[in-house]
Amino acid sequence: MSELYPLKFEPVLKEKVWGGSNLVAKYHKPGDPSLQYGESWEISAVADNLSVVSNGFLAGNNIEELIEVYMGDLTGDSVFDRFGNEFPLLSKLIEAREDLSIQVHPDDKMARERHNAYGKTEMWYILESEKGSKIFTGFRKPINRETFLDSVSGGDLANLLNIETAETGDVFFTPAGRVHALGPGILLAEIQQTSDVTYRIYDWDRIDHAGMTRELHTDLALDALDFNLYDNYKTLYDDKLNETVKLIENPFFVTNILHLDKGLKKDYSQLDSFVIYIAAEGSFVLKHNGADFPVNLGEAILLPAVLEEVEIHPVKETKILEVYMVL
């Protein structure tokens, strides 16, 4: 069996009524510049959207085929023992030129019972944000099911939601059950469980190109929603140059940020997991076993678990999201 190496994948672009042009124009995703793309799935194992390798001798193979052959060498033994041939995380870029629907995602238990799927806990890292752009996340005051249903039927659900200003570099963690939506003028990187289960609650009375409204799932959402009030909805962190700074740690993934202006060696010999790098600002070159793997702005690269040591060399100054699992 040939040796594994850092893997790049072909992006999967998704047209959205609320999407824009920057995923193609600025981030150079392979799409039609005349279309509105809202999402670019960078590494995906969602059914019918399996990522396909774009570099090296494994080019043309999808991620599920890789795991069937390489098993724990690719994902990590503990990850493979739990998830088998299913890659457990989905990474994507999202561009919102209009408000996204107000929605919620179920947790693992509910998603398994209702859809035979995983739940969806996710995080957002803001890559770009126009002045005054907003994130809807959680409720702004304690409410109950009755208040919620009254607001939905009255068309004023947005007035119950907590609103945060989104700026470049901001981080928002959205556990399953938290109501949320993106406002216009935001481009972000998302890390989430491998799941495409979304309960759409309100879509701003939007009509698509065919003159149709999108389906709502209010009844399904009702049992999934977390009505609790929390002190903080934005994840705060200290940006430290040339250090690994933790952003998010939960049972589904760990995300760190590396803000670099010089080379950095990483030793993963004690980590039993794959690693995903996403170029959040600038670009970098990943060096392994004498080979160079360039990663441009907005691109992701997968480091198989069996690769224990790499070097990261920024091209000028760069910010990199580092994602892995601890089971």
C-alpha atoms as one frame of an Amber mdcrd trajectory, in Angstrom:
protein
   0.000   0.000   0.000   1.409   3.385  -1.033   2.151   5.988   1.597  -0.481
   8.524   2.516   0.187  12.246   2.103  -1.654  15.560   2.728  -4.847  15.433
   0.678  -6.648  18.198  -1.191 -10.175  17.838  -2.561 -12.348  19.259  -5.307
 -14.796  21.795  -3.843 -18.533  21.124  -4.221 -20.372  24.376  -4.933 -24.001
  24.936  -3.927 -26.257  27.489  -5.587 -28.384  29.365  -3.051 -31.023  32.049
  -3.456 -29.159  34.043  -0.787 -25.679  33.407  -2.214 -23.180  35.666  -3.974
 -20.201  35.747  -6.329 -17.130  35.868  -4.077 -16.634  32.119  -3.703 -15.776
  32.050  -7.404 -14.408  35.565  -7.966 -12.199  35.924  -4.864 -11.735  32.415
  -3.505 -11.364  30.878  -6.964 -13.805  28.018  -6.503 -14.580  26.226  -9.790
 -18.021  27.587 -10.647 -19.952  29.683 -13.139 -19.336  33.360 -12.284 -22.853
  34.257 -13.422 -24.468  32.087 -10.731 -25.125  32.756  -7.040 -23.234  30.313
  -4.851 -23.890  30.254  -1.131 -21.686  27.335  -0.105 -18.496  25.592  -1.120
 -18.147  22.199   0.545 -14.413  21.700   1.018 -14.288  18.286   2.718 -17.541
  16.354   2.789 -18.749  12.829   3.425 -22.449  13.694   3.146 -24.239  11.167
   0.929 -24.249  12.213  -2.757 -21.682  14.900  -1.904 -18.554  12.838  -1.265
 -15.356  14.846  -1.643 -12.994  13.662  -4.375  -9.197  13.923  -4.037  -7.601
  16.436  -6.407  -3.864  15.897  -5.779  -1.344  13.062  -5.909  -1.768   9.421
  -6.899  -5.098   9.149  -5.041  -6.697  11.828  -7.234 -10.158  10.770  -8.395
 -10.915   8.675  -5.316 -13.634   9.869  -2.944 -13.223  10.162   0.793 -15.301
   7.076   1.567 -13.127   4.955  -0.735 -10.014   6.258   1.018 -11.300   5.250
   4.447 -12.267   1.781   3.184  -8.637   1.231   2.188  -6.662   3.153   4.804
  -9.068   2.979   7.773  -7.486   4.331  10.967  -4.336   5.392   9.129  -6.470
   8.076   7.545  -8.922   9.056  10.273  -7.224   7.809  13.463  -7.913   4.460
  15.117 -10.341   5.842  17.697 -12.227   7.790  15.031 -12.415   4.732  12.772
 -13.584   2.529  15.649 -16.490   4.929  16.242 -17.432   6.073  12.738 -16.138
   3.343  10.438 -16.096   4.447   6.800 -18.021   7.646   7.570 -15.839  10.733
   7.773 -17.286  12.592  10.789 -16.784  16.274   9.897 -17.902  18.598   7.124
 -15.996  21.788   6.352 -17.356  24.477   4.068 -17.268  28.145   3.131 -20.528
  30.117   3.207 -21.292  33.472   1.590 -24.504  35.280   2.535 -25.694  38.207
   0.419 -29.162  38.037   1.979 -30.517  36.792   5.305 -30.376  33.018   5.662
 -33.421  31.271   7.050 -33.860  31.144  10.819 -33.189  27.512  11.655 -32.133
  24.922  14.189 -30.444  21.523  14.035 -31.267  18.410  16.073 -28.775  16.655
  18.341 -27.466  13.127  17.698 -30.259  11.375  19.574 -33.076  13.180  17.791
 -31.416  13.002  14.375 -30.796   9.282  14.775 -34.398   8.595  15.796 -35.992
  10.808  13.133 -33.605  10.638  10.187 -31.078   7.851  10.849 -28.449  10.590
  10.713 -26.019  12.467  12.923 -26.992  15.687  14.643 -25.409  18.975  13.732
 -23.230  20.952  16.092 -21.234  23.583  14.220 -18.984  26.620  14.492 -18.401
  29.686  12.328 -15.181  31.608  11.781 -15.847  34.946  10.075 -13.529  35.386
   7.077 -15.080  38.629   5.809 -17.811  40.898   7.076 -19.271  44.123   5.806
 -19.776  46.876   8.368 -22.826  46.226  10.528 -23.320  42.621   9.419 -25.241
  40.556  11.930 -25.478  37.032  13.297 -28.702  35.762  14.843 -27.797  33.266
  17.557 -29.909  32.092  20.492 -32.746  33.965  22.166 -32.392  37.431  23.690
 -34.751  36.707  26.569 -36.199  33.627  28.277 -39.131  32.220  26.307 -41.213
  29.057  26.270 -42.871  26.982  23.576 -46.048  29.054  23.629 -44.188  32.356
  23.199 -42.178  30.838  20.401 -45.232  29.551  18.517 -47.022  32.872  18.937
 -44.038  34.724  17.464 -43.809  32.323  14.519 -47.493  32.646  13.697 -47.278
  36.417  14.102 -44.263  36.706  11.806 -42.047  38.415  14.396 -39.708  35.578
  15.403 -36.637  37.690  14.598 -37.562  40.048  17.445 -36.987  37.229  19.949
 -33.486  36.445  18.738 -30.162  37.582  20.139 -28.233  39.607  17.552 -24.445
  39.898  17.429 -22.341  42.132  15.190 -20.035  40.002  13.062 -16.470  41.133
  12.389 -13.580  39.415  10.642 -11.985  36.893  12.995 -15.077  36.446  15.155
 -16.024  32.924  16.242 -19.545  31.650  16.914 -20.257  28.197  18.319 -23.687
  26.766  17.562 -24.481  23.573  19.466 -27.381  21.475  18.260 -30.613  23.052
  19.491 -29.535  26.703  19.227 -31.658  28.826  16.891 -29.502  30.785  14.453
 -29.214  32.576  11.111 -26.682  34.558   9.098 -27.322  38.116   8.061 -26.148
  39.554   4.711 -22.592  40.686   4.024 -20.790  37.739   5.652 -18.392  35.129
   4.295 -17.292  32.462   6.759 -15.726  29.064   7.297 -17.925  26.453   8.943
 -16.906  23.289  10.769 -19.719  20.887  11.601 -20.680  17.306  12.165 -21.305
  15.336   8.998 -24.999  16.044   8.723 -27.338  17.870   6.373 -30.361  17.904
   8.690 -31.788  21.411   9.070 -35.139  22.520  10.483 -36.100  25.759   8.763
 -38.349  27.875  10.999 -38.710  31.171   9.144 -37.464  32.213   5.686 -38.311
  35.941   5.679 -41.323  35.265   3.386 -38.822  34.765   0.568 -39.832  33.655
  -2.917 -37.357  31.673  -5.043 -36.735  32.000  -8.800 -39.656  29.668  -9.485
 -42.028  31.827  -7.423 -42.149  29.310  -4.587 -41.580  29.584  -0.855 -39.293
  27.061   0.813 -40.641  24.371   3.115 -40.707  25.170   6.828 -40.256  22.622
   9.631 -41.683  24.408  12.672 -43.205  21.294  14.233 -39.938  19.363  13.944
 -37.978  22.336  15.256 -40.131  22.726  18.357 -38.718  19.648  20.100 -35.164
  20.411  18.991 -34.976  23.999  20.253 -33.000  25.041  23.312 -35.030  27.861
  24.904 -32.429  28.637  27.581 -30.721  32.019  27.831 -26.899  32.131  27.874
 -24.427  34.781  29.007 -22.271  34.744  25.865 -22.976  33.790  22.273 -19.679
  34.920  20.757 -16.517  32.907  21.491 -13.758  35.165  22.787 -10.073  34.348
  22.341  -6.640  35.992  22.415  -4.909  36.225  19.044  -1.263  35.257  19.652
   1.335  35.346  16.908   3.116  32.048  16.108   1.240  30.085  18.756  -1.593
  27.561  18.708  -4.682  29.220  20.206  -7.750  27.119  21.039 -11.067  28.422
  19.750 -13.536  25.585  20.292 -13.383  22.225  22.066 -16.419  19.963  22.273
 -17.165  16.234  21.920 -17.408  16.564  18.132 -14.328  18.580  17.165 -11.520
  20.825  18.346 -10.674  23.977  16.398  -7.562  26.053  16.946  -6.202  29.077
  15.129  -2.580  29.508  14.044  -1.592  33.114  13.312   1.815  32.812  11.671
   4.462  35.044  10.172   7.175  32.366  10.284   7.468  28.614   9.890   6.067
  26.260  12.520   6.663  22.560  13.121   3.721  20.470  14.304   4.066  17.108
  16.046   0.890  15.002  16.066   2.436  11.781  17.352   0.201  11.874  20.443
  -2.970  12.710  18.507  -5.173   9.849  17.312  -7.031  11.840  14.660  -6.828
  13.332  11.200  -6.160  17.093  11.030  -7.833  19.599   8.718  -6.140  22.908
   7.898  -8.124  25.780   6.369  -6.406  28.925   5.092  -8.522  31.622   6.746
  -6.260  34.519   5.800  -3.388  34.510   3.344  -1.834  31.246   2.181   0.762
  28.735   3.305   2.850  25.763   2.246   2.546  22.493   4.132   5.785  20.496
   4.020   5.891  16.744   4.596   8.434  14.089   3.695  10.330  16.427   1.386
   7.258  17.505  -0.588   5.474  20.858  -0.666   1.679  21.209  -0.557   0.528
  24.797  -1.233  -2.761  25.874   0.368  -4.362  29.077  -0.907  -6.903  31.384
   0.728 -10.099  29.491   1.534  -8.671  26.082   0.698  -8.652  23.073   3.026
  -6.157  20.234   3.225  -6.510  16.955   5.133  -3.587  15.535   7.069  -4.080
  11.757   7.525  -3.666  10.549  11.101  -0.646   8.410  10.248   1.390  11.515
   9.343   2.913  12.605  12.629   5.083  15.594  11.720   4.650  18.482   9.303
   5.976  21.977   8.821   3.767  24.981   8.049   5.363  27.871   6.183   3.219
  30.991   5.717   3.390  33.006   2.536   3.695  36.396   4.222   1.338  36.495
   7.210  -1.434  33.944   7.456  -4.180  32.625   9.719  -4.997  28.926   9.651
  -7.831  26.965  11.246  -6.601  23.649  12.657  -9.351  21.059  13.203  -9.208
  17.555  14.685 -11.075  15.211  17.028 -10.380  13.999  20.555 -12.464  10.960
  21.462
